[in-house]
Amino acid sequence: MNHVSAGHSGHGGHGAHEGHGGPGSTSWAMAAQATLHCLTGCAIGEVLGMVIGTSLGWHTAATVALSITLAFIFGYALTMRGVLKAGVGFRTALKVALAADTISIAVMEIIDNTAMVAIPGAMHAGIGSWIFWASLAGALALAFVITTPVNRWMISRGKGHAVVHAYHH
């Protein structure tokens, strides 16, 4: 029996618990894993939004807005998928996803979209250009690096991705 099922089943939105109790107890590996999980959903939405907006010749602002919207949708959906597998209802799964991922996704989206807009020619290079893809990959990597310490800080306080751990088996 793992520590989650032994001491954390039956309640969501819990505070500090084993492995997430204090500033020094959250490992960088744990934070990186949470960030990578979040980045997966963000990247799916971000890439899809950039590809759609760029392919349709949309203005930069419209492309960024679509990318951000899709990043949140896919980010939340991936978290909800795992929580729903634990047998909770849709509303509870949505609340967990919102609590777990909102700040992480927001930080990632600020970083990667700012980078995409700031890299000369990235937004107008077109999806057939290596500049577009290299810029997008670099922007997502930068978002990962900057968001990992944010997630470590949140997890160490029982916030962010830590709330999902109540639903792991």
C-alpha positions as CSV (number, residue, x, y, z in Angstrom):
1,M,0.0,0.0,0.0
2,N,1.5,3.3,-0.9
3,H,1.5,6.5,1.2
4,V,-1.4,8.0,-0.8
5,S,-3.8,5.2,-0.3
6,A,-2.7,4.7,3.3
7,G,-3.2,8.2,4.4
8,H,-4.7,10.4,1.7
9,S,-7.7,8.6,0.2
10,G,-11.1,10.2,0.7
11,H,-10.0,13.8,0.6
12,G,-9.0,16.2,-2.1
13,G,-7.4,19.5,-1.8
14,H,-5.3,18.4,1.1
15,G,-2.5,20.4,2.6
16,A,1.1,19.4,3.2
17,H,1.7,15.6,3.3
18,E,4.5,13.2,3.1
19,G,6.8,14.1,0.3
20,H,5.2,17.5,-0.1
21,G,5.5,18.8,3.5
22,G,8.1,21.6,3.5
23,P,10.4,23.6,1.3
24,G,13.2,21.1,1.5
25,S,11.1,17.9,1.0
26,T,10.2,18.4,-2.7
27,S,12.8,17.1,-5.0
28,W,13.8,18.7,-8.2
29,A,13.0,15.4,-9.9
30,M,9.4,15.5,-8.5
31,A,9.1,19.1,-9.7
32,A,10.5,18.3,-13.1
33,Q,8.1,15.3,-13.5
34,A,5.1,17.5,-12.6
35,T,6.3,20.2,-15.0
36,L,6.8,17.6,-17.8
37,H,3.3,16.3,-17.2
38,C,1.9,19.8,-17.5
39,L,4.2,20.6,-20.4
40,T,2.8,17.6,-22.4
41,G,-0.7,19.0,-22.4
42,C,0.5,22.6,-22.9
43,A,2.7,21.6,-25.8
44,I,-0.1,19.7,-27.6
45,G,-2.3,22.8,-27.4
46,E,0.5,25.3,-28.0
47,V,1.8,23.5,-31.1
48,L,-1.7,22.9,-32.5
49,G,-2.6,26.5,-32.0
50,M,0.6,27.8,-33.6
51,V,0.2,25.5,-36.5
52,I,-3.5,26.4,-37.1
53,G,-3.0,30.1,-36.7
54,T,0.2,30.3,-38.8
55,S,-1.2,28.1,-41.5
56,L,-4.3,30.2,-41.8
57,G,-2.2,33.4,-41.9
58,W,-3.8,34.8,-38.7
59,H,-2.5,37.8,-36.9
60,T,0.1,37.1,-34.2
61,A,-2.4,38.0,-31.4
62,A,-5.1,35.6,-32.7
63,T,-2.6,32.8,-33.1
64,V,-1.3,33.3,-29.6
65,A,-4.8,33.5,-28.2
66,L,-5.7,30.2,-29.9
67,S,-2.5,28.6,-28.6
68,I,-3.1,29.6,-25.0
69,T,-6.7,28.5,-25.1
70,L,-5.8,25.1,-26.5
71,A,-2.9,24.7,-24.1
72,F,-5.2,25.1,-21.1
73,I,-7.8,22.8,-22.7
74,F,-5.3,20.0,-23.4
75,G,-3.4,20.6,-20.1
76,Y,-6.5,20.3,-18.0
77,A,-7.8,17.3,-20.1
78,L,-4.7,15.3,-19.5
79,T,-4.8,15.8,-15.8
80,M,-8.6,15.1,-15.7
81,R,-8.0,11.9,-17.6
82,G,-5.8,10.5,-14.8
83,V,-8.0,11.7,-12.0
84,L,-11.2,10.3,-13.7
85,K,-9.4,6.9,-13.9
86,A,-9.3,7.0,-10.0
87,G,-13.1,6.8,-10.1
88,V,-14.0,10.4,-9.1
89,G,-16.8,12.4,-10.8
90,F,-16.3,14.9,-13.6
91,R,-16.8,17.9,-11.4
92,T,-14.3,16.8,-8.9
93,A,-11.8,15.9,-11.6
94,L,-12.2,19.4,-13.1
95,K,-11.7,21.0,-9.7
96,V,-8.5,19.0,-9.2
97,A,-7.2,19.9,-12.7
98,L,-7.9,23.6,-12.1
99,A,-6.1,23.5,-8.8
100,A,-3.2,21.4,-10.0
101,D,-2.4,23.0,-13.3
102,T,-3.7,26.6,-13.6
103,I,-0.6,28.4,-12.3
104,S,1.8,26.0,-14.1
105,I,0.0,26.4,-17.4
106,A,-0.2,30.1,-17.0
107,V,3.5,30.5,-16.4
108,M,4.4,28.2,-19.3
109,E,2.1,30.1,-21.6
110,I,3.5,33.5,-20.6
111,I,7.1,32.2,-21.2
112,D,6.6,30.2,-24.4
113,N,4.4,32.7,-26.2
114,T,6.6,35.7,-25.1
115,A,9.6,33.8,-26.6
116,M,7.8,32.9,-29.8
117,V,6.8,36.6,-30.3
118,A,10.2,37.8,-29.3
119,I,12.2,35.5,-31.7
120,P,12.6,37.5,-34.9
121,G,10.7,35.9,-37.7
122,A,9.4,32.9,-35.7
123,M,5.7,33.7,-36.0
124,H,5.8,34.5,-39.7
125,A,8.2,31.8,-40.8
126,G,5.5,29.3,-41.7
127,I,5.2,25.7,-40.6
128,G,7.5,24.5,-43.3
129,S,10.4,26.5,-41.9
130,W,13.0,25.2,-39.5
131,I,12.9,28.7,-37.8
132,F,9.3,28.1,-36.8
133,W,9.9,24.7,-35.4
134,A,13.3,25.5,-33.7
135,S,11.7,28.6,-32.1
136,L,8.7,26.6,-30.9
137,A,10.9,23.9,-29.4
138,G,13.2,26.5,-27.8
139,A,10.2,28.4,-26.4
140,L,8.7,25.2,-24.9
141,A,12.1,24.2,-23.4
142,L,12.5,27.6,-21.9
143,A,9.0,27.4,-20.4
144,F,10.0,24.0,-18.8
145,V,13.1,25.4,-17.3
146,I,11.4,28.4,-15.8
147,T,8.3,26.6,-14.6
148,T,10.0,23.8,-12.8
149,P,11.1,25.9,-9.8
150,V,7.6,27.4,-9.7
151,N,6.1,23.9,-9.5
152,R,8.7,22.8,-6.9
153,W,7.7,25.8,-4.7
154,M,4.0,25.0,-5.1
155,I,4.3,21.3,-4.5
156,S,6.4,21.9,-1.4
157,R,3.4,23.8,0.0
158,G,0.8,21.2,-1.0
159,K,-0.4,23.2,-3.9
160,G,-0.3,22.8,-7.7
161,H,0.4,19.3,-8.8
162,A,0.5,18.1,-5.2
163,V,-3.3,18.0,-5.2
164,V,-3.3,15.3,-7.9
165,H,-1.4,12.9,-5.6
166,A,-4.5,12.2,-3.6
167,Y,-5.9,10.5,-6.6
168,H,-2.9,8.3,-7.6
169,H,-3.0,4.7,-6.9
